[in-house]
């Protein structure tokens, strides 16, 4: 995911220019290309007469006057990744500093104009030592940048020294500045990536130090004009575009020192002078040395700050993992600790989409908008990779409507099975960005811009970028959560298999019970009835015995039937549909009419809320509750039964209140148990399974049951059914 | 008047058999009751096989079929009857010890004519058998009143 990429092409004309083989050098020195074996001169800059009179091409270096010592030095090891300072020469009435480096088949020797008595690195040693100490003393990157800018300016006396840092898209921002006021301040200005094209950055990376003493110079051609790689040359002529760029900035001389962090061009120390300016080699080397120390320290500081952040984030992650482990539904471990979830990424909001539900934490877009984001992610992004942006609106159409809360979005899938996501949101931060000139005027143009007036741009629909440590922590959390989801899925599969097996056993058991246990009771009743019909010699007591046998066997049979009903209810498949509870209650009351015969009951039935559930099972719920109310008000005349309903949060509650015998609240938990009775058998008939059935049915619907009562003061029974979960379009 | 068709009662449990016969006896039915003790025996009788190859060619007025039977169970017998072009018209009433839903569903899928769960209460059982007998054995075919002193004819298949 790119940030601040406005698709501004940096492939202007100069991006295509082969600037490492310019075919010329700057005029403050002389260049020779020499064969390493015989030291034969094969190419020379056009101004070679400055050091040696006459034609030099084809001649051997040792034949030239005064070059014996140099030839000897060239036989030693020469670097191929930079230049080595070899010696100082006097020739043609001029002092030369001589540097050399190797190409695969050539030695490049450069003679740079110097002056007698130019200093050496030794002289600068105390200042370098103090500089290194000063750099080590500062703690953070901005202070390091300020310190290196100050020291380079002290060493070189340039009018202005900038520390220029690249962002991940190669736009530059000036983060430190030292100057004498001769040149305008560029502090905090941004420069578009096109200002330093890719091949120029590559040269900055290869050749850490670059000096242009006078931007108005006349290039000196290299003869013959065969291509010669000057990547590591100190005299390399720069692109005419660059020279023009410098003139536009009002700088005649410039020097730059590259700051590399693990091989990547992190930034530049850019020195500018209003007038042409030479910097001796030993000073440049001192600057290069300090620049390298600064680069090392910048890398170390950046990494230790990142490491500290990672440690802190891992602590948060570990807390979240322990919360998740402690919850039966791991997702609750996250939703119940919103603060930690947000701290993990320093976000203002988060969304967890799992199991068909969308949990929103903190400041987030609306649920529908969040679902639109996951829908878009699902369609356009790879499923196993972390997605992150600080400018969602530049990627996702329509995202600008909620840019205020979610310009920054980081997210990941947490299960391959369903569209499950964890997302973090960051609000838009309207930023004022100062560009060195309007960056958009540059598109496709080979000409550097004319004006360097600061150009201010308001950046909208962008959030603070996510840090690498935050991304890494989210990736790690993703791994952990995916692991949990997978393990839970495996456990569920195992549990399901186990349940299936025990369900099958239970089924077989209840099937044989229903056949085999009922039969003997049926036989007892049947034969006893036959006996009563055919045996006329029984006296009253004998007949009573017989009646008791029949009655006992009969109720034992009923008990078996009730128990079977109860077990079947647990296995039955529910068919939930919208239900008119008013109709259902009226129907049940009609059904129970025989039980109310000879009774005076005042019914108070409110207009009941509709519900969603399995009609035949809910009929059984009402039947049990109303039958109980009728039964336990038997002693009242008239009795009163009240049926009401209320809307709760996420559920609807229906209640049946009576003014009957009631119950002691101490036993309220026993009420809904199987075969639990609170009254003596001879007072109130029944197998004691009715309320157990009620609870079982309601729980199968995801609802709950409870009761209140007092001895002699009546009882109220409630059942609540959850609101149906609305169908989600994002579910695959 | 044509000979009354017999009732085929298929029941393996001797006590249930006795009680069902007692119930049928109280229904004042003139029909002969043929009893079979398992599904194989019932099918042999229905299909004139084995010992029944020479029996008089008459189809039963109704088959009272217990669900759980040795050898060939009630559902298989039902399937055979309803799958046989010659037997398909014979009404079959399933008698079962429990109202196990899947048995009920399967029975109706196979084309059962009625399904009776044997109640524990003998009076209800008696009533159920009587109604079944009345409906399938009598209502479909008028019959002369039977003198009370004549015992019900029961034969074993």
Interface residues (C-beta under 8 A of the other chain):
Chain A: X511 X514 X515 X516 X518 X519 X521 X522 X523 X525 X526 X527 X528 X529 X530 X550 X553 X554 X557 X558 X561 X564 X568 X572
Chain B: X13 X15 X16 X19 X22 X68 X97 X98 X100 X101 X118 X119 X120 X121 X122 X123 X125 X126
